[in-house]
């Protein structure tokens, strides 16, 4: 299946609902996108609304979505500004996610490639993201050219006695 990418789609109520549903499904399948399973859509809404607040075409925060050839939302990520002049030459990728039913098809790599293409088009020097340790995500991101540049041990508590590293990954676009 081919993916169609859309930068800055209109964040109407239907798309917001689709995003929250995707976010919930990804989390409940073990994805590391800001929550620990199990989570309900109601629990995701508050965080989602805060994430949506800064998103605007030509604004500092942007949204990239991926739909499959049936029109189903299957992936997304947010470009987030640090809102600090000396850091405006790069963006943080937040909430990088692909629906669990679609993983293993190259959609994640495609989403990252489109983010890189977009960032280069904007003239950015780099992209940064963080990953939860213990899931092998750093290996996935490394295959797309990201390198680990920092690690905070046991910074993420997913359950009592289960602390994971917070891993910072960097893609130099220069």
Chimera marker file (.cmm) of the C-alpha trace (Angstrom):
<marker_set name="trace">
<marker id="1" x="0.000" y="0.000" z="0.000" r="1" g="1" b="0" radius="0.5"/>
<marker id="2" x="1.186" y="3.473" z="-0.825" r="1" g="1" b="0" radius="0.5"/>
<marker id="3" x="1.175" y="6.267" z="1.725" r="1" g="1" b="0" radius="0.5"/>
<marker id="4" x="-0.053" y="9.784" z="1.147" r="1" g="1" b="0" radius="0.5"/>
<marker id="5" x="1.561" y="12.408" z="3.346" r="1" g="1" b="0" radius="0.5"/>
<marker id="6" x="-0.128" y="15.669" z="4.248" r="1" g="1" b="0" radius="0.5"/>
<marker id="7" x="1.628" y="18.515" z="5.989" r="1" g="1" b="0" radius="0.5"/>
<marker id="8" x="-0.597" y="20.818" z="8.027" r="1" g="1" b="0" radius="0.5"/>
<marker id="9" x="-3.949" y="19.130" z="7.446" r="1" g="1" b="0" radius="0.5"/>
<marker id="10" x="-6.950" y="20.982" z="8.808" r="1" g="1" b="0" radius="0.5"/>
<marker id="11" x="-7.282" y="19.884" z="12.433" r="1" g="1" b="0" radius="0.5"/>
<marker id="12" x="-11.060" y="19.571" z="12.294" r="1" g="1" b="0" radius="0.5"/>
<marker id="13" x="-12.984" y="17.529" z="14.872" r="1" g="1" b="0" radius="0.5"/>
<marker id="14" x="-12.915" y="14.396" z="12.693" r="1" g="1" b="0" radius="0.5"/>
<marker id="15" x="-9.124" y="14.461" z="12.276" r="1" g="1" b="0" radius="0.5"/>
<marker id="16" x="-8.632" y="15.196" z="15.977" r="1" g="1" b="0" radius="0.5"/>
<marker id="17" x="-10.769" y="12.161" z="16.817" r="1" g="1" b="0" radius="0.5"/>
<marker id="18" x="-8.803" y="9.986" z="14.355" r="1" g="1" b="0" radius="0.5"/>
<marker id="19" x="-5.525" y="11.155" z="15.887" r="1" g="1" b="0" radius="0.5"/>
<marker id="20" x="-6.684" y="10.408" z="19.432" r="1" g="1" b="0" radius="0.5"/>
<marker id="21" x="-7.900" y="6.971" z="18.343" r="1" g="1" b="0" radius="0.5"/>
<marker id="22" x="-4.550" y="6.251" z="16.636" r="1" g="1" b="0" radius="0.5"/>
<marker id="23" x="-2.628" y="7.533" z="19.670" r="1" g="1" b="0" radius="0.5"/>
<marker id="24" x="-4.681" y="5.286" z="21.966" r="1" g="1" b="0" radius="0.5"/>
<marker id="25" x="-4.249" y="2.223" z="19.732" r="1" g="1" b="0" radius="0.5"/>
<marker id="26" x="-0.483" y="2.776" z="19.467" r="1" g="1" b="0" radius="0.5"/>
<marker id="27" x="-0.150" y="3.173" z="23.236" r="1" g="1" b="0" radius="0.5"/>
<marker id="28" x="-2.231" y="0.107" z="24.006" r="1" g="1" b="0" radius="0.5"/>
<marker id="29" x="-0.096" y="-1.949" z="21.623" r="1" g="1" b="0" radius="0.5"/>
<marker id="30" x="2.987" y="-0.972" z="23.665" r="1" g="1" b="0" radius="0.5"/>
<marker id="31" x="4.009" y="2.139" z="21.745" r="1" g="1" b="0" radius="0.5"/>
<marker id="32" x="6.016" y="4.796" z="23.561" r="1" g="1" b="0" radius="0.5"/>
<marker id="33" x="4.113" y="7.970" z="22.668" r="1" g="1" b="0" radius="0.5"/>
<marker id="34" x="3.630" y="9.645" z="26.031" r="1" g="1" b="0" radius="0.5"/>
<marker id="35" x="1.482" y="7.142" z="27.889" r="1" g="1" b="0" radius="0.5"/>
<marker id="36" x="1.735" y="3.679" z="29.391" r="1" g="1" b="0" radius="0.5"/>
<marker id="37" x="-0.872" y="1.061" z="28.474" r="1" g="1" b="0" radius="0.5"/>
<marker id="38" x="-3.651" y="0.631" z="29.180" r="1" g="1" b="0" radius="0.5"/>
<marker id="39" x="-5.043" y="4.034" z="28.253" r="1" g="1" b="0" radius="0.5"/>
<marker id="40" x="-8.451" y="5.239" z="27.094" r="1" g="1" b="0" radius="0.5"/>
<marker id="41" x="-9.246" y="7.823" z="24.457" r="1" g="1" b="0" radius="0.5"/>
<marker id="42" x="-10.564" y="10.093" z="27.213" r="1" g="1" b="0" radius="0.5"/>
<marker id="43" x="-7.150" y="9.994" z="28.895" r="1" g="1" b="0" radius="0.5"/>
<marker id="44" x="-5.383" y="10.864" z="25.640" r="1" g="1" b="0" radius="0.5"/>
<marker id="45" x="-7.611" y="13.846" z="24.783" r="1" g="1" b="0" radius="0.5"/>
<marker id="46" x="-6.089" y="16.342" z="27.255" r="1" g="1" b="0" radius="0.5"/>
<marker id="47" x="-2.545" y="15.701" z="26.062" r="1" g="1" b="0" radius="0.5"/>
<marker id="48" x="-3.675" y="15.708" z="22.436" r="1" g="1" b="0" radius="0.5"/>
<marker id="49" x="-5.420" y="19.066" z="22.805" r="1" g="1" b="0" radius="0.5"/>
<marker id="50" x="-2.234" y="20.574" z="24.286" r="1" g="1" b="0" radius="0.5"/>
<marker id="51" x="-0.253" y="19.151" z="21.365" r="1" g="1" b="0" radius="0.5"/>
<marker id="52" x="-2.764" y="20.539" z="18.850" r="1" g="1" b="0" radius="0.5"/>
<marker id="53" x="-2.645" y="24.047" z="20.374" r="1" g="1" b="0" radius="0.5"/>
<marker id="54" x="0.675" y="25.061" z="18.849" r="1" g="1" b="0" radius="0.5"/>
<marker id="55" x="0.058" y="23.523" z="15.430" r="1" g="1" b="0" radius="0.5"/>
<marker id="56" x="-0.521" y="25.953" z="12.580" r="1" g="1" b="0" radius="0.5"/>
<marker id="57" x="0.450" y="26.118" z="8.908" r="1" g="1" b="0" radius="0.5"/>
<marker id="58" x="3.641" y="28.156" z="8.650" r="1" g="1" b="0" radius="0.5"/>
<marker id="59" x="3.800" y="28.222" z="12.459" r="1" g="1" b="0" radius="0.5"/>
<marker id="60" x="6.578" y="26.915" z="14.657" r="1" g="1" b="0" radius="0.5"/>
<marker id="61" x="4.780" y="23.598" z="15.275" r="1" g="1" b="0" radius="0.5"/>
<marker id="62" x="3.529" y="21.513" z="12.373" r="1" g="1" b="0" radius="0.5"/>
<marker id="63" x="1.722" y="18.230" z="11.856" r="1" g="1" b="0" radius="0.5"/>
<marker id="64" x="2.577" y="15.567" z="9.277" r="1" g="1" b="0" radius="0.5"/>
<marker id="65" x="0.023" y="12.793" z="8.749" r="1" g="1" b="0" radius="0.5"/>
<marker id="66" x="0.144" y="9.611" z="6.679" r="1" g="1" b="0" radius="0.5"/>
<marker id="67" x="-2.912" y="7.954" z="5.131" r="1" g="1" b="0" radius="0.5"/>
<marker id="68" x="-2.951" y="4.640" z="3.327" r="1" g="1" b="0" radius="0.5"/>
<marker id="69" x="-4.596" y="4.201" z="-0.066" r="1" g="1" b="0" radius="0.5"/>
<marker id="70" x="-7.964" y="3.568" z="1.613" r="1" g="1" b="0" radius="0.5"/>
<marker id="71" x="-7.818" y="6.991" z="3.293" r="1" g="1" b="0" radius="0.5"/>
<marker id="72" x="-7.193" y="5.568" z="6.756" r="1" g="1" b="0" radius="0.5"/>
<marker id="73" x="-4.923" y="7.563" z="9.081" r="1" g="1" b="0" radius="0.5"/>
<marker id="74" x="-2.013" y="5.202" z="9.707" r="1" g="1" b="0" radius="0.5"/>
<marker id="75" x="0.737" y="7.441" z="11.039" r="1" g="1" b="0" radius="0.5"/>
<marker id="76" x="1.753" y="10.894" z="12.128" r="1" g="1" b="0" radius="0.5"/>
<marker id="77" x="4.335" y="13.048" z="13.802" r="1" g="1" b="0" radius="0.5"/>
<marker id="78" x="4.588" y="16.601" z="15.050" r="1" g="1" b="0" radius="0.5"/>
<marker id="79" x="7.421" y="19.010" z="14.295" r="1" g="1" b="0" radius="0.5"/>
<marker id="80" x="7.873" y="21.068" z="17.456" r="1" g="1" b="0" radius="0.5"/>
<marker id="81" x="9.860" y="24.268" z="17.886" r="1" g="1" b="0" radius="0.5"/>
<marker id="82" x="11.825" y="24.921" z="21.060" r="1" g="1" b="0" radius="0.5"/>
<marker id="83" x="10.592" y="28.552" z="20.787" r="1" g="1" b="0" radius="0.5"/>
<marker id="84" x="14.095" y="29.799" z="21.496" r="1" g="1" b="0" radius="0.5"/>
<marker id="85" x="15.911" y="31.775" z="18.812" r="1" g="1" b="0" radius="0.5"/>
<marker id="86" x="19.269" y="29.988" z="19.027" r="1" g="1" b="0" radius="0.5"/>
<marker id="87" x="17.466" y="26.655" z="18.472" r="1" g="1" b="0" radius="0.5"/>
<marker id="88" x="15.244" y="27.642" z="15.549" r="1" g="1" b="0" radius="0.5"/>
<marker id="89" x="17.535" y="25.915" z="13.046" r="1" g="1" b="0" radius="0.5"/>
<marker id="90" x="16.212" y="22.481" z="14.072" r="1" g="1" b="0" radius="0.5"/>
<marker id="91" x="12.951" y="20.856" z="15.171" r="1" g="1" b="0" radius="0.5"/>
<marker id="92" x="11.956" y="18.181" z="17.660" r="1" g="1" b="0" radius="0.5"/>
<marker id="93" x="9.877" y="15.321" z="16.296" r="1" g="1" b="0" radius="0.5"/>
<marker id="94" x="7.148" y="14.420" z="18.761" r="1" g="1" b="0" radius="0.5"/>
<marker id="95" x="4.623" y="11.585" z="18.922" r="1" g="1" b="0" radius="0.5"/>
<marker id="96" x="6.095" y="9.618" z="16.009" r="1" g="1" b="0" radius="0.5"/>
<marker id="97" x="3.569" y="6.834" z="15.546" r="1" g="1" b="0" radius="0.5"/>
<marker id="98" x="2.325" y="4.228" z="13.099" r="1" g="1" b="0" radius="0.5"/>
<marker id="99" x="-0.806" y="2.180" z="13.708" r="1" g="1" b="0" radius="0.5"/>
<marker id="100" x="0.041" y="-1.258" z="15.161" r="1" g="1" b="0" radius="0.5"/>
<marker id="101" x="-1.799" y="-3.010" z="12.302" r="1" g="1" b="0" radius="0.5"/>
<marker id="102" x="0.553" y="-1.317" z="9.836" r="1" g="1" b="0" radius="0.5"/>
<marker id="103" x="3.906" y="-1.845" z="11.510" r="1" g="1" b="0" radius="0.5"/>
<marker id="104" x="6.501" y="-3.872" z="9.659" r="1" g="1" b="0" radius="0.5"/>
<marker id="105" x="5.468" y="-2.458" z="6.283" r="1" g="1" b="0" radius="0.5"/>
<marker id="106" x="8.012" y="0.364" z="6.135" r="1" g="1" b="0" radius="0.5"/>
<marker id="107" x="5.488" y="3.034" z="7.087" r="1" g="1" b="0" radius="0.5"/>
<marker id="108" x="7.594" y="4.299" z="9.986" r="1" g="1" b="0" radius="0.5"/>
<marker id="109" x="10.659" y="4.613" z="7.790" r="1" g="1" b="0" radius="0.5"/>
<marker id="110" x="8.524" y="6.343" z="5.158" r="1" g="1" b="0" radius="0.5"/>
<marker id="111" x="7.183" y="8.787" z="7.717" r="1" g="1" b="0" radius="0.5"/>
<marker id="112" x="10.701" y="9.615" z="8.915" r="1" g="1" b="0" radius="0.5"/>
<marker id="113" x="11.916" y="10.025" z="5.325" r="1" g="1" b="0" radius="0.5"/>
<marker id="114" x="9.076" y="12.452" z="4.616" r="1" g="1" b="0" radius="0.5"/>
<marker id="115" x="9.904" y="14.372" z="7.806" r="1" g="1" b="0" radius="0.5"/>
<marker id="116" x="13.534" y="14.591" z="6.686" r="1" g="1" b="0" radius="0.5"/>
<marker id="117" x="12.535" y="15.732" z="3.187" r="1" g="1" b="0" radius="0.5"/>
<marker id="118" x="10.258" y="18.394" z="4.685" r="1" g="1" b="0" radius="0.5"/>
<marker id="119" x="12.911" y="19.587" z="7.132" r="1" g="1" b="0" radius="0.5"/>
<marker id="120" x="15.462" y="19.920" z="4.331" r="1" g="1" b="0" radius="0.5"/>
<marker id="121" x="12.936" y="21.863" z="2.264" r="1" g="1" b="0" radius="0.5"/>
<marker id="122" x="12.528" y="24.273" z="5.201" r="1" g="1" b="0" radius="0.5"/>
<marker id="123" x="16.299" y="24.648" z="5.409" r="1" g="1" b="0" radius="0.5"/>
<marker id="124" x="16.590" y="23.096" z="8.870" r="1" g="1" b="0" radius="0.5"/>
<marker id="125" x="19.985" y="21.873" z="10.036" r="1" g="1" b="0" radius="0.5"/>
<marker id="126" x="18.765" y="18.931" z="12.122" r="1" g="1" b="0" radius="0.5"/>
<marker id="127" x="15.931" y="16.908" z="13.609" r="1" g="1" b="0" radius="0.5"/>
<marker id="128" x="15.839" y="15.612" z="17.167" r="1" g="1" b="0" radius="0.5"/>
<marker id="129" x="13.609" y="13.057" z="18.868" r="1" g="1" b="0" radius="0.5"/>
<marker id="130" x="13.485" y="11.088" z="22.062" r="1" g="1" b="0" radius="0.5"/>
<marker id="131" x="12.770" y="7.404" z="22.513" r="1" g="1" b="0" radius="0.5"/>
<marker id="132" x="11.896" y="5.181" z="25.438" r="1" g="1" b="0" radius="0.5"/>
<marker id="133" x="14.613" y="2.642" z="26.158" r="1" g="1" b="0" radius="0.5"/>
<marker id="134" x="13.941" y="-1.069" z="26.348" r="1" g="1" b="0" radius="0.5"/>
<marker id="135" x="11.976" y="-1.277" z="23.110" r="1" g="1" b="0" radius="0.5"/>
<marker id="136" x="14.777" y="-1.212" z="20.535" r="1" g="1" b="0" radius="0.5"/>
<marker id="137" x="13.553" y="2.094" z="19.153" r="1" g="1" b="0" radius="0.5"/>
<marker id="138" x="17.066" y="3.505" z="18.989" r="1" g="1" b="0" radius="0.5"/>
<marker id="139" x="17.936" y="0.769" z="16.467" r="1" g="1" b="0" radius="0.5"/>
<marker id="140" x="14.906" y="1.652" z="14.339" r="1" g="1" b="0" radius="0.5"/>
<marker id="141" x="15.807" y="5.351" z="14.322" r="1" g="1" b="0" radius="0.5"/>
<marker id="142" x="19.471" y="4.565" z="13.624" r="1" g="1" b="0" radius="0.5"/>
<marker id="143" x="18.422" y="2.783" z="10.421" r="1" g="1" b="0" radius="0.5"/>
<marker id="144" x="16.929" y="6.119" z="9.300" r="1" g="1" b="0" radius="0.5"/>
<marker id="145" x="20.188" y="7.957" z="9.971" r="1" g="1" b="0" radius="0.5"/>
<marker id="146" x="19.613" y="9.172" z="13.530" r="1" g="1" b="0" radius="0.5"/>
<marker id="147" x="22.403" y="8.784" z="16.050" r="1" g="1" b="0" radius="0.5"/>
<marker id="148" x="22.143" y="8.562" z="19.787" r="1" g="1" b="0" radius="0.5"/>
<marker id="149" x="23.494" y="11.742" z="21.387" r="1" g="1" b="0" radius="0.5"/>
<marker id="150" x="22.262" y="11.349" z="24.949" r="1" g="1" b="0" radius="0.5"/>
<marker id="151" x="20.691" y="9.001" z="27.434" r="1" g="1" b="0" radius="0.5"/>
<marker id="152" x="19.159" y="9.676" z="30.833" r="1" g="1" b="0" radius="0.5"/>
<marker id="153" x="19.142" y="6.398" z="32.756" r="1" g="1" b="0" radius="0.5"/>
<marker id="154" x="15.876" y="5.270" z="34.361" r="1" g="1" b="0" radius="0.5"/>
<marker id="155" x="14.134" y="8.573" z="33.560" r="1" g="1" b="0" radius="0.5"/>
<marker id="156" x="10.857" y="6.998" z="32.446" r="1" g="1" b="0" radius="0.5"/>
<marker id="157" x="8.885" y="4.927" z="34.940" r="1" g="1" b="0" radius="0.5"/>
<marker id="158" x="6.491" y="2.660" z="33.070" r="1" g="1" b="0" radius="0.5"/>
<marker id="159" x="5.603" y="0.634" z="36.183" r="1" g="1" b="0" radius="0.5"/>
<marker id="160" x="6.916" y="0.161" z="39.703" r="1" g="1" b="0" radius="0.5"/>
<marker id="161" x="10.343" y="-1.412" z="39.318" r="1" g="1" b="0" radius="0.5"/>
<marker id="162" x="10.373" y="-0.835" z="35.545" r="1" g="1" b="0" radius="0.5"/>
<marker id="163" x="12.338" y="2.307" z="34.768" r="1" g="1" b="0" radius="0.5"/>
<marker id="164" x="13.514" y="2.978" z="31.211" r="1" g="1" b="0" radius="0.5"/>
<marker id="165" x="16.155" y="5.248" z="29.750" r="1" g="1" b="0" radius="0.5"/>
<marker id="166" x="15.165" y="8.430" z="27.932" r="1" g="1" b="0" radius="0.5"/>
<marker id="167" x="17.214" y="8.348" z="24.720" r="1" g="1" b="0" radius="0.5"/>
<marker id="168" x="17.899" y="11.427" z="22.610" r="1" g="1" b="0" radius="0.5"/>
<marker id="169" x="18.461" y="10.870" z="18.886" r="1" g="1" b="0" radius="0.5"/>
<marker id="170" x="19.763" y="13.441" z="16.377" r="1" g="1" b="0" radius="0.5"/>
<marker id="171" x="19.678" y="13.599" z="12.576" r="1" g="1" b="0" radius="0.5"/>
<marker id="172" x="22.164" y="16.102" z="11.173" r="1" g="1" b="0" radius="0.5"/>
<marker id="173" x="20.829" y="17.511" z="7.891" r="1" g="1" b="0" radius="0.5"/>
<marker id="174" x="23.827" y="19.673" z="7.010" r="1" g="1" b="0" radius="0.5"/>
<link id1="1" id2="2" r="1" g="1" b="0" radius="0.2"/>
<link id1="2" id2="3" r="1" g="1" b="0" radius="0.2"/>
<link id1="3" id2="4" r="1" g="1" b="0" radius="0.2"/>
<link id1="4" id2="5" r="1" g="1" b="0" radius="0.2"/>
<link id1="5" id2="6" r="1" g="1" b="0" radius="0.2"/>
<link id1="6" id2="7" r="1" g="1" b="0" radius="0.2"/>
<link id1="7" id2="8" r="1" g="1" b="0" radius="0.2"/>
<link id1="8" id2="9" r="1" g="1" b="0" radius="0.2"/>
<link id1="9" id2="10" r="1" g="1" b="0" radius="0.2"/>
<link id1="10" id2="11" r="1" g="1" b="0" radius="0.2"/>
<link id1="11" id2="12" r="1" g="1" b="0" radius="0.2"/>
<link id1="12" id2="13" r="1" g="1" b="0" radius="0.2"/>
<link id1="13" id2="14" r="1" g="1" b="0" radius="0.2"/>
<link id1="14" id2="15" r="1" g="1" b="0" radius="0.2"/>
<link id1="15" id2="16" r="1" g="1" b="0" radius="0.2"/>
<link id1="16" id2="17" r="1" g="1" b="0" radius="0.2"/>
<link id1="17" id2="18" r="1" g="1" b="0" radius="0.2"/>
<link id1="18" id2="19" r="1" g="1" b="0" radius="0.2"/>
<link id1="19" id2="20" r="1" g="1" b="0" radius="0.2"/>
<link id1="20" id2="21" r="1" g="1" b="0" radius="0.2"/>
<link id1="21" id2="22" r="1" g="1" b="0" radius="0.2"/>
<link id1="22" id2="23" r="1" g="1" b="0" radius="0.2"/>
<link id1="23" id2="24" r="1" g="1" b="0" radius="0.2"/>
<link id1="24" id2="25" r="1" g="1" b="0" radius="0.2"/>
<link id1="25" id2="26" r="1" g="1" b="0" radius="0.2"/>
<link id1="26" id2="27" r="1" g="1" b="0" radius="0.2"/>
<link id1="27" id2="28" r="1" g="1" b="0" radius="0.2"/>
<link id1="28" id2="29" r="1" g="1" b="0" radius="0.2"/>
<link id1="29" id2="30" r="1" g="1" b="0" radius="0.2"/>
<link id1="30" id2="31" r="1" g="1" b="0" radius="0.2"/>
<link id1="31" id2="32" r="1" g="1" b="0" radius="0.2"/>
<link id1="32" id2="33" r="1" g="1" b="0" radius="0.2"/>
<link id1="33" id2="34" r="1" g="1" b="0" radius="0.2"/>
<link id1="34" id2="35" r="1" g="1" b="0" radius="0.2"/>
<link id1="35" id2="36" r="1" g="1" b="0" radius="0.2"/>
<link id1="36" id2="37" r="1" g="1" b="0" radius="0.2"/>
<link id1="37" id2="38" r="1" g="1" b="0" radius="0.2"/>
<link id1="38" id2="39" r="1" g="1" b="0" radius="0.2"/>
<link id1="39" id2="40" r="1" g="1" b="0" radius="0.2"/>
<link id1="40" id2="41" r="1" g="1" b="0" radius="0.2"/>
<link id1="41" id2="42" r="1" g="1" b="0" radius="0.2"/>
<link id1="42" id2="43" r="1" g="1" b="0" radius="0.2"/>
<link id1="43" id2="44" r="1" g="1" b="0" radius="0.2"/>
<link id1="44" id2="45" r="1" g="1" b="0" radius="0.2"/>
<link id1="45" id2="46" r="1" g="1" b="0" radius="0.2"/>
<link id1="46" id2="47" r="1" g="1" b="0" radius="0.2"/>
<link id1="47" id2="48" r="1" g="1" b="0" radius="0.2"/>
<link id1="48" id2="49" r="1" g="1" b="0" radius="0.2"/>
<link id1="49" id2="50" r="1" g="1" b="0" radius="0.2"/>
<link id1="50" id2="51" r="1" g="1" b="0" radius="0.2"/>
<link id1="51" id2="52" r="1" g="1" b="0" radius="0.2"/>
<link id1="52" id2="53" r="1" g="1" b="0" radius="0.2"/>
<link id1="53" id2="54" r="1" g="1" b="0" radius="0.2"/>
<link id1="54" id2="55" r="1" g="1" b="0" radius="0.2"/>
<link id1="55" id2="56" r="1" g="1" b="0" radius="0.2"/>
<link id1="56" id2="57" r="1" g="1" b="0" radius="0.2"/>
<link id1="57" id2="58" r="1" g="1" b="0" radius="0.2"/>
<link id1="58" id2="59" r="1" g="1" b="0" radius="0.2"/>
<link id1="59" id2="60" r="1" g="1" b="0" radius="0.2"/>
<link id1="60" id2="61" r="1" g="1" b="0" radius="0.2"/>
<link id1="61" id2="62" r="1" g="1" b="0" radius="0.2"/>
<link id1="62" id2="63" r="1" g="1" b="0" radius="0.2"/>
<link id1="63" id2="64" r="1" g="1" b="0" radius="0.2"/>
<link id1="64" id2="65" r="1" g="1" b="0" radius="0.2"/>
<link id1="65" id2="66" r="1" g="1" b="0" radius="0.2"/>
<link id1="66" id2="67" r="1" g="1" b="0" radius="0.2"/>
<link id1="67" id2="68" r="1" g="1" b="0" radius="0.2"/>
<link id1="68" id2="69" r="1" g="1" b="0" radius="0.2"/>
<link id1="69" id2="70" r="1" g="1" b="0" radius="0.2"/>
<link id1="70" id2="71" r="1" g="1" b="0" radius="0.2"/>
<link id1="71" id2="72" r="1" g="1" b="0" radius="0.2"/>
<link id1="72" id2="73" r="1" g="1" b="0" radius="0.2"/>
<link id1="73" id2="74" r="1" g="1" b="0" radius="0.2"/>
<link id1="74" id2="75" r="1" g="1" b="0" radius="0.2"/>
<link id1="75" id2="76" r="1" g="1" b="0" radius="0.2"/>
<link id1="76" id2="77" r="1" g="1" b="0" radius="0.2"/>
<link id1="77" id2="78" r="1" g="1" b="0" radius="0.2"/>
<link id1="78" id2="79" r="1" g="1" b="0" radius="0.2"/>
<link id1="79" id2="80" r="1" g="1" b="0" radius="0.2"/>
<link id1="80" id2="81" r="1" g="1" b="0" radius="0.2"/>
<link id1="81" id2="82" r="1" g="1" b="0" radius="0.2"/>
<link id1="82" id2="83" r="1" g="1" b="0" radius="0.2"/>
<link id1="83" id2="84" r="1" g="1" b="0" radius="0.2"/>
<link id1="84" id2="85" r="1" g="1" b="0" radius="0.2"/>
<link id1="85" id2="86" r="1" g="1" b="0" radius="0.2"/>
<link id1="86" id2="87" r="1" g="1" b="0" radius="0.2"/>
<link id1="87" id2="88" r="1" g="1" b="0" radius="0.2"/>
<link id1="88" id2="89" r="1" g="1" b="0" radius="0.2"/>
<link id1="89" id2="90" r="1" g="1" b="0" radius="0.2"/>
<link id1="90" id2="91" r="1" g="1" b="0" radius="0.2"/>
<link id1="91" id2="92" r="1" g="1" b="0" radius="0.2"/>
<link id1="92" id2="93" r="1" g="1" b="0" radius="0.2"/>
<link id1="93" id2="94" r="1" g="1" b="0" radius="0.2"/>
<link id1="94" id2="95" r="1" g="1" b="0" radius="0.2"/>
<link id1="95" id2="96" r="1" g="1" b="0" radius="0.2"/>
<link id1="96" id2="97" r="1" g="1" b="0" radius="0.2"/>
<link id1="97" id2="98" r="1" g="1" b="0" radius="0.2"/>
<link id1="98" id2="99" r="1" g="1" b="0" radius="0.2"/>
<link id1="99" id2="100" r="1" g="1" b="0" radius="0.2"/>
<link id1="100" id2="101" r="1" g="1" b="0" radius="0.2"/>
<link id1="101" id2="102" r="1" g="1" b="0" radius="0.2"/>
<link id1="102" id2="103" r="1" g="1" b="0" radius="0.2"/>
<link id1="103" id2="104" r="1" g="1" b="0" radius="0.2"/>
<link id1="104" id2="105" r="1" g="1" b="0" radius="0.2"/>
<link id1="105" id2="106" r="1" g="1" b="0" radius="0.2"/>
<link id1="106" id2="107" r="1" g="1" b="0" radius="0.2"/>
<link id1="107" id2="108" r="1" g="1" b="0" radius="0.2"/>
<link id1="108" id2="109" r="1" g="1" b="0" radius="0.2"/>
<link id1="109" id2="110" r="1" g="1" b="0" radius="0.2"/>
<link id1="110" id2="111" r="1" g="1" b="0" radius="0.2"/>
<link id1="111" id2="112" r="1" g="1" b="0" radius="0.2"/>
<link id1="112" id2="113" r="1" g="1" b="0" radius="0.2"/>
<link id1="113" id2="114" r="1" g="1" b="0" radius="0.2"/>
<link id1="114" id2="115" r="1" g="1" b="0" radius="0.2"/>
<link id1="115" id2="116" r="1" g="1" b="0" radius="0.2"/>
<link id1="116" id2="117" r="1" g="1" b="0" radius="0.2"/>
<link id1="117" id2="118" r="1" g="1" b="0" radius="0.2"/>
<link id1="118" id2="119" r="1" g="1" b="0" radius="0.2"/>
<link id1="119" id2="120" r="1" g="1" b="0" radius="0.2"/>
<link id1="120" id2="121" r="1" g="1" b="0" radius="0.2"/>
<link id1="121" id2="122" r="1" g="1" b="0" radius="0.2"/>
<link id1="122" id2="123" r="1" g="1" b="0" radius="0.2"/>
<link id1="123" id2="124" r="1" g="1" b="0" radius="0.2"/>
<link id1="124" id2="125" r="1" g="1" b="0" radius="0.2"/>
<link id1="125" id2="126" r="1" g="1" b="0" radius="0.2"/>
<link id1="126" id2="127" r="1" g="1" b="0" radius="0.2"/>
<link id1="127" id2="128" r="1" g="1" b="0" radius="0.2"/>
<link id1="128" id2="129" r="1" g="1" b="0" radius="0.2"/>
<link id1="129" id2="130" r="1" g="1" b="0" radius="0.2"/>
<link id1="130" id2="131" r="1" g="1" b="0" radius="0.2"/>
<link id1="131" id2="132" r="1" g="1" b="0" radius="0.2"/>
<link id1="132" id2="133" r="1" g="1" b="0" radius="0.2"/>
<link id1="133" id2="134" r="1" g="1" b="0" radius="0.2"/>
<link id1="134" id2="135" r="1" g="1" b="0" radius="0.2"/>
<link id1="135" id2="136" r="1" g="1" b="0" radius="0.2"/>
<link id1="136" id2="137" r="1" g="1" b="0" radius="0.2"/>
<link id1="137" id2="138" r="1" g="1" b="0" radius="0.2"/>
<link id1="138" id2="139" r="1" g="1" b="0" radius="0.2"/>
<link id1="139" id2="140" r="1" g="1" b="0" radius="0.2"/>
<link id1="140" id2="141" r="1" g="1" b="0" radius="0.2"/>
<link id1="141" id2="142" r="1" g="1" b="0" radius="0.2"/>
<link id1="142" id2="143" r="1" g="1" b="0" radius="0.2"/>
<link id1="143" id2="144" r="1" g="1" b="0" radius="0.2"/>
<link id1="144" id2="145" r="1" g="1" b="0" radius="0.2"/>
<link id1="145" id2="146" r="1" g="1" b="0" radius="0.2"/>
<link id1="146" id2="147" r="1" g="1" b="0" radius="0.2"/>
<link id1="147" id2="148" r="1" g="1" b="0" radius="0.2"/>
<link id1="148" id2="149" r="1" g="1" b="0" radius="0.2"/>
<link id1="149" id2="150" r="1" g="1" b="0" radius="0.2"/>
<link id1="150" id2="151" r="1" g="1" b="0" radius="0.2"/>
<link id1="151" id2="152" r="1" g="1" b="0" radius="0.2"/>
<link id1="152" id2="153" r="1" g="1" b="0" radius="0.2"/>
<link id1="153" id2="154" r="1" g="1" b="0" radius="0.2"/>
<link id1="154" id2="155" r="1" g="1" b="0" radius="0.2"/>
<link id1="155" id2="156" r="1" g="1" b="0" radius="0.2"/>
<link id1="156" id2="157" r="1" g="1" b="0" radius="0.2"/>
<link id1="157" id2="158" r="1" g="1" b="0" radius="0.2"/>
<link id1="158" id2="159" r="1" g="1" b="0" radius="0.2"/>
<link id1="159" id2="160" r="1" g="1" b="0" radius="0.2"/>
<link id1="160" id2="161" r="1" g="1" b="0" radius="0.2"/>
<link id1="161" id2="162" r="1" g="1" b="0" radius="0.2"/>
<link id1="162" id2="163" r="1" g="1" b="0" radius="0.2"/>
<link id1="163" id2="164" r="1" g="1" b="0" radius="0.2"/>
<link id1="164" id2="165" r="1" g="1" b="0" radius="0.2"/>
<link id1="165" id2="166" r="1" g="1" b="0" radius="0.2"/>
<link id1="166" id2="167" r="1" g="1" b="0" radius="0.2"/>
<link id1="167" id2="168" r="1" g="1" b="0" radius="0.2"/>
<link id1="168" id2="169" r="1" g="1" b="0" radius="0.2"/>
<link id1="169" id2="170" r="1" g="1" b="0" radius="0.2"/>
<link id1="170" id2="171" r="1" g="1" b="0" radius="0.2"/>
<link id1="171" id2="172" r="1" g="1" b="0" radius="0.2"/>
<link id1="172" id2="173" r="1" g="1" b="0" radius="0.2"/>
<link id1="173" id2="174" r="1" g="1" b="0" radius="0.2"/>
</marker_set>
